[in-house]
Structures are given as structure tokens and as C-alpha cells.
Amino acid sequence: MSRNIIIGTGAYIPEVVRKNEDFIPSVFLNEDGGAINKTSGQIIENFKKITGIAERRYAGSGMNASEMAALAAKDAIDDSGIDKEQIDQIIVAHNYGDLKPGTFQPDTVPSLASRVKHKLGINNPNCIAYDILFGCPGWLQALIQADCFIKANNGTTFLVIGTETLSRIIDPFDRDSMIFADGAGACILQKKEGNGRDMGILSTAARSDCNEEVSYINLGTSYDADRTCETGYIKMQGRKVYEYALKNVPAAMKDCLEKSGASIHDLKKIFIHQANEKMDEAILKSFYQLFGIDQAPADIMPMSIQWLGNSSVATIPTLLHLVNKGLIKGHSLSSGDLIMFASVGAGMNINAVCYRW
């Protein structure tokens, strides 16, 4: 029996560190453009309590999303030990393409995947490169898609990347701007013949809610009325996103786990999109309560949002790479571990994957 296995991981973590205290000189406004009746220090303190974020990473002025993607990809290729020319597909998940500092026009032609293939120097014309837009769950959806291609006997080796430079599309007058960050993560997924034990991707689940939910995360105008209304900034209806996620993500995770045939007691790690510390903790608690368990294991959910912020599609593959390499204190992976990935984001989209390491 064959299984689709992650044989290499990689990440690019930008070098520019933006700490919470760096936002103290900022002027934050309400959605209607009015002043917030709190000091910037009070706003930042409350922000830290809710999100858990103390600092985040921004790409340097000479770095864009496709360049970060290529660096993360090279890391994953080197880790896997494969010949890059044997890659059948390169799938790059992102939402805003390449954004130059100071500009707000996404550059997506050619695709970021094509640029990554070029930067990696892959000459094989049968290596197909393309992008996927699926909100923050994009990298996980790309992994699901790669799994489907392999099962359909359309390739055996896939490079799956998530990359984003959200720092270049944030409204500095919006306190939610402190959530977002930059980064890239990648993995190599490859078909492997089984040894009698279920390994790799065991099951998947996904859903899209596109009625009133479609506008929960979008591009909108700045909260500063003096700024041109033609410029779009990433905007989020935080309360509605939280309520939607808490209602629907645990159910998708339960569906995925039940499809795998495994027990919740067998789960060793759960990698949730690093969106908001309190939200992720609430999702985890609700997931376990669906199985009649009041308390989740204390060491089951590694986190990186405290120092990396929310880099959208890059959060899960980056976190996986850090845990895989023993770079998150108290967390590691061993052969045979049952893990789960889960994500939620603009669309609104949700997905989950059960995987045996």
C-alpha cells in the first residue's frame, strides 16, 4: 500500500523584528475614523492579552513573497535529499502575490510558482508550477490537492509552499495591523510504498462558506479618512471571524479525525493556523469537548504566533518545520506520531488533515 509522505520541510523566517513596543507611536482609529478612547500603550497591552503576539517578522525591503518561497523551498528540497528535477508539481499558496514595499498592486504574472521554479533553476518542463488562493488555509489546501494528484497517479513528488508579505498591505491606523506578519514555509510530499503501517496523509476535510461570511476578511479602505479610498488594505471583522471559527473548525477537525479511523487519544500534536492565541486555544478546547473531553493535553498544540505573528498561509508549514527540527521548546515529532493540521481563513474556508508522521 502506498502513502503520501512529507519527506522534507523548510521555512524562511524574515530577519526584521517588529516588537509590540514599536507600535507605541502609532495612532489607531476606529472603523469610522474616530479616535479610540485609549492610549496606544493600552491598546497594545490589550492586543497582547487577546492574540498572544509579542513580536512579528517583516520581510526586508529587498525580499518579496516569491523570493521567500524559493528560500523555504530550497530548505525543504535539501532536507528531503531529492533531486529537484524529479519534482512533478510546484504549488504555491498565497493571497497577494509579490508586493513591493510602498506599493499595493499585487504582482501575480507570472505566477509565484513559476518564479519559484525559475529561482530554483528547475529545467524539467514536466514540472508544472501554479498558484492557489484559498485564504489562510491555502497551504493546507495545496497539500490536500497534491495528495489528490498523487492518488490519481498524476505525479509522485510535489513541492508545496505557503508565502506571504502581509506587512505590505496593512492599514497602520487599524490596530488589527499588529496581527499580521511575513514568512514562508514549504514541504516535499512524495508517494512512498507502505511497509504495512498506515503513514502519511490518512484523511482530509474541507469546507467553504461564502454567503455573508465572504466579507469577514477582505480588502477595505483605511480608517484614516485622509488616505485615498482607492487603496485597499487587509481588513477583518474580528468578532465574526472568531465566532465562525469556533463554530465550524472543531467540527471539521472531528470529521477529519473520524475519517482517519483513529482515536482522539492517539493524537500527539495539533498544528493549527497561527491566527490568534486565544482563538486557537478555544478551538482546541471545543474540539476535545466534541469527544466528551473537558481538557486537551497541555503539550499537544505547539505555537509560534508569540514571536512570528500571523503570516497567513506560511504559519502551519513554518511551525511544522520548527517542530520537525526541534526548534520549539517542549515539542518534537517521532516516527508513528499521529498529528493533525487545521486552518481557517478568508473565503471563509476551513480545512483539516490527519497525518501519521
C-alpha positions in Angstrom: 0.0 0.0 0.0 1.3 3.5 -0.9 1.0 6.6 1.2 1.8 10.2 0.6 4.6 11.3 2.9 6.2 14.6 3.9 9.9 13.8 3.3 11.3 17.3 3.8 10.4 20.6 5.4 11.7 24.1 5.1 11.0 27.7 6.1 12.2 31.3 5.6 11.8 33.5 8.7 12.4 37.2 7.9 15.1 38.9 9.8 13.2 42.2 10.5 11.7 42.0 14.0 8.8 44.3 14.9 8.0 44.3 18.6 4.8 45.4 20.2 6.5 48.5 21.8 7.5 49.6 18.3 3.8 50.5 17.7 3.6 52.9 20.7 4.0 56.0 18.4 1.1 54.7 16.2 -2.3 56.4 16.0 -5.0 53.8 16.0 -8.5 54.7 14.9 -12.0 53.1 15.0 -13.6 51.8 11.8 -15.5 55.1 11.4 -12.3 57.1 11.6 -12.9 58.3 15.2 -10.3 58.2 17.9 -10.1 55.2 20.2 -10.6 56.2 23.8 -7.4 54.5 24.9 -3.7 55.2 24.7 -1.6 53.3 22.2 0.0 51.6 25.1 -3.3 50.4 26.5 -4.4 49.2 23.0 -1.2 47.2 22.6 -1.4 45.7 26.1 -5.0 44.5 25.4 -3.9 43.2 21.9 -1.2 41.1 23.6 -3.6 39.6 26.0 -6.0 38.5 23.2 -3.6 37.4 20.5 -0.6 36.4 22.5 1.6 38.2 20.0 4.7 40.0 21.4 6.6 40.4 18.1 6.3 39.6 14.5 8.6 39.3 11.5 8.6 41.5 8.4 10.4 40.9 5.1 13.3 43.2 4.3 12.9 45.8 1.6 14.9 43.6 -0.9 12.7 40.5 -0.2 9.4 39.6 -1.7 7.0 36.6 -1.4 8.3 34.6 -4.3 11.9 35.0 -3.0 11.0 33.9 0.5 9.1 31.0 -1.1 12.2 29.9 -3.1 14.4 30.0 0.0 11.9 27.9 2.0 11.6 25.5 -1.0 15.4 25.1 -1.2 15.4 24.3 2.5 12.7 21.6 2.0 14.5 20.1 -1.0 17.8 19.9 0.8 16.1 18.4 3.8 14.4 15.7 1.6 17.6 14.8 -0.3 15.7 14.6 -3.6 16.9 15.8 -7.0 14.9 19.0 -7.7 14.4 17.9 -11.3 12.2 15.0 -10.1 9.5 17.4 -8.7 6.3 16.9 -10.7 4.4 20.0 -9.4 5.2 23.2 -7.5 2.1 24.6 -5.8 2.4 28.0 -4.1 -0.3 29.2 -1.8 -0.5 33.0 -1.2 -3.2 35.7 -1.3 -1.5 38.9 -2.5 1.3 37.9 -4.9 4.6 39.8 -4.8 4.2 43.2 -3.2 7.0 45.7 -3.5 7.5 47.9 -0.4 5.3 51.1 -0.7 3.1 49.7 -3.4 -0.3 48.0 -3.2 -0.6 46.3 -6.6 -0.3 42.6 -6.3 2.1 41.2 -8.9 0.9 37.7 -9.9 2.1 37.4 -13.6 4.0 35.2 -14.0 2.7 33.1 -11.1 4.7 32.9 -7.9 5.1 29.2 -8.6 6.7 29.9 -12.0 9.0 32.4 -10.3 10.0 29.9 -7.7 10.7 27.3 -10.4 12.9 29.8 -12.1 14.7 30.8 -8.9 15.4 27.2 -8.1 16.8 26.6 -11.6 14.5 23.6 -12.3 14.7 22.8 -16.0 12.3 19.9 -16.3 9.3 21.2 -18.5 7.1 18.4 -17.0 7.4 20.1 -13.6 4.2 22.1 -13.5 4.1 25.3 -11.5 1.0 27.1 -10.4 -0.6 29.1 -7.6 -3.6 28.6 -5.3 -5.6 31.2 -3.4 -7.6 29.9 -0.5 -7.1 32.4 2.3 -5.0 31.4 5.2 -5.8 27.7 4.7 -4.1 27.9 1.3 -1.0 25.9 2.1 -3.1 23.1 3.7 -5.5 23.1 0.7 -2.5 22.8 -1.6 -1.3 19.8 0.4 -4.7 18.3 0.0 -4.6 19.0 -3.7 -1.2 17.4 -4.1 -2.4 14.3 -2.2 -5.3 14.0 -4.7 -3.0 14.3 -7.7 -0.7 11.5 -6.3 -3.8 9.3 -5.7 -4.8 9.9 -9.3 -1.4 8.7 -10.5 -0.6 12.2 -11.8 2.8 12.6 -10.2 4.8 11.3 -7.3 6.7 14.3 -5.9 5.2 17.7 -5.0 6.7 20.9 -3.6 4.1 22.7 -1.6 4.7 26.2 -0.4 2.9 28.9 1.6 4.3 32.5 1.4 3.0 36.0 2.2 4.1 39.6 2.9 1.1 40.9 4.8 3.1 43.7 6.3 2.9 45.5 2.9 -0.9 45.5 2.8 -1.8 46.6 6.3 -3.5 49.8 7.4 -1.3 51.5 10.0 -4.3 53.1 11.6 -6.0 49.8 12.2 -5.0 48.0 15.5 -5.5 44.7 13.7 -2.5 45.5 11.6 -0.4 44.3 14.5 -1.6 40.8 13.9 -0.1 40.3 10.5 3.4 39.3 9.5 5.5 37.8 6.7 7.2 34.5 6.1 7.3 31.3 4.0 7.1 27.6 4.7 7.4 24.6 2.5 7.4 20.8 2.3 8.1 18.0 -0.1 5.2 15.5 -0.4 6.1 12.2 -2.1 4.4 8.9 -2.8 6.0 6.1 -0.8 5.3 2.4 -0.9 4.0 1.3 2.5 5.6 -1.1 4.9 2.3 -2.5 6.3 1.7 0.5 8.6 -0.5 3.5 7.8 1.8 6.5 7.4 1.4 9.9 5.7 -1.9 11.6 4.9 -4.7 9.5 6.4 -7.7 11.7 5.8 -8.8 15.3 4.9 -11.8 17.6 5.4 -12.6 21.0 3.9 -15.5 23.5 3.6 -16.3 26.9 2.2 -18.9 29.3 3.5 -19.4 32.1 1.0 -22.7 33.7 2.0 -22.5 36.6 4.5 -19.1 35.0 5.6 -17.5 36.0 2.3 -16.8 39.5 3.6 -15.4 38.7 7.0 -11.9 39.2 5.7 -11.4 41.4 2.7 -9.7 44.5 1.3 -11.1 47.8 2.5 -10.2 51.4 2.9 -8.0 52.9 5.5 -9.5 54.1 8.8 -7.8 57.4 8.1 -10.2 59.5 6.0 -7.3 61.5 4.6 -5.9 58.4 2.8 -7.1 57.6 -0.7 -10.1 55.3 -0.9 -8.6 53.7 -4.0 -6.0 51.9 -1.9 -7.1 48.5 -0.4 -5.8 47.3 3.0 -6.5 43.9 4.6 -9.5 44.2 6.9 -11.0 41.7 9.2 -14.3 41.5 11.2 -12.6 40.0 14.2 -15.6 39.1 16.3 -17.4 37.4 13.3 -14.2 35.5 12.3 -13.8 34.3 15.9 -17.4 33.1 16.1 -17.3 31.4 12.7 -14.0 29.6 13.5 -15.2 28.5 16.9 -18.4 27.1 15.5 -17.0 25.4 12.4 -13.3 24.5 12.8 -13.7 21.9 15.6 -16.5 20.2 13.6 -14.2 19.9 10.6 -11.4 18.6 12.7 -13.8 16.0 14.2 -14.9 15.0 10.7 -11.3 14.6 9.6 -10.3 12.5 12.6 -13.3 10.2 12.3 -12.5 9.6 8.6 -9.0 8.5 9.6 -10.4 5.8 11.9 -8.0 6.9 14.6 -8.9 7.8 18.2 -8.6 11.3 19.6 -6.4 9.7 22.4 -3.8 8.8 19.8 -3.2 12.4 18.7 0.3 13.6 19.6 0.3 17.1 18.0 -2.2 19.5 16.5 -0.9 22.2 14.2 -3.5 25.0 14.0 -3.1 28.1 11.8 -1.4 30.7 14.0 -4.2 33.3 13.8 -4.8 34.3 17.4 -3.6 32.5 20.5 -7.0 32.8 22.4 -8.9 31.7 19.3 -6.7 28.7 18.8 -7.0 27.7 22.4 -10.8 28.0 22.2 -10.8 25.8 19.0 -8.7 23.2 20.7 -10.9 23.1 23.8 -14.1 22.9 21.7 -12.6 20.1 19.6 -11.9 17.9 22.6 -15.3 18.7 24.1 -16.9 17.2 21.0 -15.5 13.9 22.2 -16.6 14.4 25.7 -13.2 15.5 27.0 -13.1 18.7 29.0 -9.3 19.3 28.9 -6.9 18.9 26.0 -3.4 17.6 26.7 -1.2 20.5 27.7 1.6 19.7 25.2 -0.5 18.9 22.1 -0.6 22.4 20.4 2.8 24.0 19.5 2.6 27.7 18.9 4.8 30.3 17.2 2.4 33.2 17.0 4.0 34.8 20.0 7.2 35.7 18.1 6.2 35.2 14.4 2.7 36.7 14.3 0.2 35.7 11.7 1.8 35.1 8.3 -1.3 33.5 6.8 -0.5 30.6 4.6 3.0 30.4 5.9 2.1 29.7 9.6 1.5 26.0 9.5 4.4 24.9 7.3 6.7 27.2 9.2 5.5 25.8 12.5 5.8 22.2 11.2 9.4 22.9 10.1 10.3 24.4 13.5 8.9 21.4 15.4 10.4 18.9 13.0 13.8 20.4 13.6 13.3 20.6 17.4 13.2 24.4 17.4 10.0 24.8 19.5 10.8 24.1 23.2 8.8 21.1 24.5 7.7 19.9 21.1 9.1 17.2 18.8 7.9 14.6 16.3 8.7 10.9 16.3 8.0 8.3 13.7 4.5 7.0 14.0 3.1 10.1 15.7 -0.5 10.9 14.7 -0.8 14.6 14.1 -3.5 16.9 12.7 -3.4 20.2 10.7 -6.3 22.6 10.7 -6.8 26.1 9.3 -9.4 28.8 8.8 -9.4 32.0 6.8 -10.8 34.3 4.2 -13.4 32.8 2.0 -14.5 31.7 4.6 -12.6 28.5 4.2 -11.7 25.7 6.6 -9.7 22.5 6.2 -8.0 19.8 8.2 -5.7 16.9 7.6 -4.9 13.8 9.7 -1.3 12.6 9.2 0.9 9.9 10.7 4.5 11.0 10.9 
